[in-house]
Amino acid sequence: NSPPVNSLTNEFFKEFSKLLKDTKNDSNVHGLIIETLLPNVFSAGLDLNYIRIPKSEPREEAEKRLKNYFLNFQDMLKELATYPNPTVALVRGSAPAGGTVIASLTDYKIGIENKRFTMGFSEVAVGLAPPNWINFLSQRHLGNKKKKIPSLPFISGLKNGHKYVALGTLTNDIHEAKSLGFLDEVCANNDLALESAIKQIEINLVPPTRSWKNTKLMQNQELVKMMNTEAVDFFWDSLGSFQFQESVKDIMEGLKSQKK
């Protein structure tokens, strides 16, 4: 989508939404596999260049621009969550924040072993308060299993869903990601992952199609309802804050220094 880190752009939101709409009623399409062409990045999440507010931009214009950006993001996610055919994410490399969100909204998530693997809802770690539906999504996938954190004994026993959102914790261990619930399966390479993805789509097509689709829609109904204008307003309040904008500035400066 957007090399070198597959950041989520407005153009991607619109193009992917259109693809989902165009194919959801196509009788020749039986499933959707989401993957990246980049070797080490699934998606790094929201486009930092776009969500940073220049000093020259009037506050009102920034609010309108960024609310529209997040609205397009939510619209795309709604299309993915309600897509009537089976969906599979092939997660290779880095997939923090928005990358984890997209993968979590698919029906089956396959991780491909990669030295740069990363997953997690890292919004809080960079100063961005996640909307309510991300909390809902994390609880649904990570569940209530408690896990001790050796490096953070004072929060030992914190439930995974809360920990990985409230602290913005990331995992770099692909097998830990599977045990936590970020992934359903781990494969050693792309070929094995693609083979497994096709099998999963075929498995999901075995039950009566209508009942499978209706069940999927019912399971995602509450989540989709949370992706509303209130969530957009909440996003803006956090994203437009001085704290978050300073955090974005620091991240971008850090990335520039790494390139030198």
C-alpha positions in Angstrom: 0.0 0.0 0.0 2.4 2.7 1.2 6.1 1.6 1.3 8.3 1.4 3.2 5.9 0.5 6.1 2.5 0.1 4.6 1.0 3.0 6.5 -2.7 3.3 6.3 -3.6 6.1 3.9 -6.9 7.7 3.0 -6.5 6.3 -0.5 -6.1 2.8 0.9 -9.2 3.1 3.0 -11.3 4.1 0.0 -9.7 1.5 -2.4 -10.0 -1.4 0.0 -13.6 -0.4 0.9 -14.5 -0.4 -2.8 -12.9 -3.8 -3.3 -14.9 -5.3 -0.4 -18.1 -3.8 -1.7 -17.5 -4.9 -5.3 -16.7 -8.5 -4.4 -19.0 -9.3 -1.5 -21.9 -10.3 -3.9 -19.7 -11.7 -6.6 -20.5 -15.4 -6.9 -17.0 -16.1 -8.3 -15.4 -14.8 -5.0 -15.4 -17.4 -2.2 -13.0 -15.7 0.2 -10.4 -13.0 0.8 -6.8 -13.3 1.7 -5.1 -10.2 3.0 -1.3 -10.0 2.7 1.5 -7.6 2.0 4.0 -7.5 -0.8 6.7 -6.1 1.6 9.0 -8.7 3.1 9.0 -7.4 6.7 5.9 -5.3 7.2 2.2 -6.2 7.2 1.2 -2.6 8.2 2.7 -0.1 10.6 -0.8 1.5 11.2 -2.0 5.0 10.7 -0.2 7.4 8.4 2.0 9.5 10.7 2.7 12.0 8.0 -1.1 12.6 7.5 -2.1 12.7 11.2 0.5 15.1 12.2 -0.9 18.7 12.3 1.4 21.3 10.8 1.7 24.6 12.8 0.4 26.4 9.7 -2.8 24.4 9.5 -5.9 26.1 11.2 -7.3 24.0 14.0 -10.7 23.8 12.4 -9.3 22.5 9.2 -7.2 19.9 11.0 -10.2 18.7 12.9 -12.3 18.3 9.7 -9.5 16.6 7.8 -8.6 14.1 10.6 -12.2 13.3 11.5 -12.8 12.5 7.9 -9.6 10.3 7.9 -10.8 8.3 10.9 -14.3 8.1 9.5 -12.9 6.5 6.3 -10.9 4.1 8.5 -14.0 3.1 10.4 -16.0 2.7 7.2 -13.3 0.3 5.8 -13.3 -1.7 9.0 -17.1 -2.0 8.9 -16.9 -3.4 5.4 -14.3 -5.9 6.5 -16.2 -6.9 9.7 -19.4 -7.5 7.7 -17.8 -9.1 4.6 -20.0 -12.1 3.9 -17.2 -14.4 2.7 -14.4 -15.9 4.8 -11.4 -13.6 5.3 -7.8 -14.6 6.3 -4.9 -12.3 7.2 -1.3 -13.4 6.5 0.7 -11.4 9.0 4.4 -11.2 8.0 6.7 -8.8 9.9 5.6 -5.7 11.7 1.8 -5.3 12.4 1.4 -2.9 15.4 -1.7 -0.7 16.1 -3.7 -0.4 12.9 -2.1 -3.5 11.4 -3.3 -5.5 14.4 -6.7 -4.0 14.1 -7.1 -5.1 10.4 -5.8 -8.6 11.2 -8.1 -8.9 14.2 -11.2 -8.2 12.0 -10.5 -11.2 9.7 -12.0 -14.6 10.4 -8.6 -16.3 10.6 -5.1 -14.9 11.3 -1.9 -16.7 10.2 1.4 -15.4 11.4 4.5 -16.0 9.2 7.8 -16.4 11.0 9.8 -13.3 10.6 12.6 -11.6 12.6 10.7 -8.3 12.5 7.4 -9.7 13.7 5.4 -7.3 16.0 1.8 -7.2 17.0 -0.3 -5.3 19.6 -2.6 -2.4 20.2 0.1 0.2 20.8 -2.0 3.3 20.6 -1.6 4.2 24.3 2.2 3.9 24.2 2.3 6.7 21.7 -0.2 8.9 23.5 -3.3 8.0 21.6 -6.4 6.9 23.6 -8.1 4.1 21.6 -11.8 4.3 20.9 -14.1 2.0 22.7 -14.4 -0.5 19.9 -10.6 -1.3 20.1 -11.1 -2.2 23.8 -14.0 -4.4 22.7 -12.0 -6.0 20.0 -9.0 -6.7 22.3 -11.2 -8.3 24.9 -12.9 -10.5 22.3 -9.6 -11.8 20.8 -7.3 -11.8 23.8 -9.9 -12.9 26.3 -9.6 -12.9 30.1 -6.7 -15.3 30.5 -4.1 -13.8 32.9 -0.4 -13.8 32.1 2.4 -12.7 34.4 4.9 -10.1 33.0 8.4 -10.7 34.4 9.5 -7.2 33.5 6.5 -5.6 35.0 5.8 -7.5 38.3 3.5 -4.7 39.6 0.9 -5.6 37.0 1.4 -9.3 37.2 -2.0 -11.0 36.7 -3.5 -8.2 34.6 -5.9 -9.6 32.0 -4.4 -9.7 28.6 -7.2 -7.7 26.9 -6.7 -4.8 29.4 -2.9 -5.1 29.4 -2.4 -5.0 25.7 -4.6 -1.9 25.3 -4.2 0.0 28.6 -0.4 -0.2 28.4 0.1 -0.3 24.6 2.1 -3.5 25.0 3.6 -5.1 21.9 4.8 -8.6 21.5 7.8 -9.5 19.2 7.3 -13.3 19.8 5.1 -14.8 17.1 4.4 -17.9 19.2 3.4 -15.7 22.2 1.1 -13.8 19.9 -0.6 -17.1 19.1 -0.9 -18.1 22.7 -2.3 -14.6 23.6 -5.0 -14.7 20.8 -3.5 -12.3 18.3 -3.0 -15.2 15.9 -4.8 -18.5 15.2 -1.8 -20.2 13.5 1.9 -19.8 12.9 3.6 -20.9 9.6 7.2 -21.2 8.8 7.0 -19.6 5.3 4.7 -17.9 2.8 3.9 -21.0 0.8 2.7 -22.9 3.9 0.7 -19.9 5.1 -1.1 -19.5 1.7 -1.9 -23.2 1.6 -3.4 -23.0 5.1 -5.3 -19.8 4.2 -7.0 -21.6 1.3 -7.9 -24.6 3.4 -9.5 -22.3 6.0 -11.6 -20.6 3.4 -12.7 -24.0 2.1 -13.5 -25.2 5.7 -15.7 -22.1 6.3 -17.6 -22.8 3.1 -18.7 -26.2 4.3 -21.6 -25.1 6.5 -24.7 -23.7 4.8 -23.5 -20.4 3.4 -26.4 -18.3 4.6 -26.2 -19.5 8.2 -22.4 -18.9 8.3 -22.8 -15.4 7.0 -25.6 -14.5 9.4 -23.7 -15.8 12.3 -20.7 -13.7 11.3 -22.8 -10.6 11.0 -24.4 -11.3 14.4 -21.0 -11.7 16.1 -19.7 -8.4 14.7 -23.0 -6.4 15.1 -22.1 -4.8 18.4 -18.6 -4.0 17.3 -19.8 -2.3 14.1 -22.3 -0.2 16.1 -19.4 1.2 18.2 -17.8 2.5 15.1 -19.9 5.6 15.1 -19.5 9.4 15.1 -18.9 9.4 18.9 -15.8 7.2 18.2 -14.7 9.8 15.6 -15.1 12.6 18.1 -13.2 10.7 20.7 -10.4 10.0 18.2 -10.1 13.7 17.4 -10.0 14.7 21.0 -7.0 12.4 21.6 -5.3 12.8 18.2 -5.5 16.6 18.3 -4.1 16.8 21.7 -0.7 18.5 22.3 0.6 15.3 24.0 -0.1 13.1 21.0 1.1 15.6 18.4 4.4 15.9 20.3 4.6 12.1 20.4 4.2 11.9 16.6 6.8 14.6 16.1 9.3 12.6 18.3 8.6 9.4 16.4 9.1 11.0 13.0 12.3 12.6 14.1 13.5 9.3 15.4 12.7 7.6 12.1 14.6 10.3 10.2 17.7 9.9 12.4 17.6 6.1 11.7 17.8 6.7 8.0 20.9 8.9 8.3 
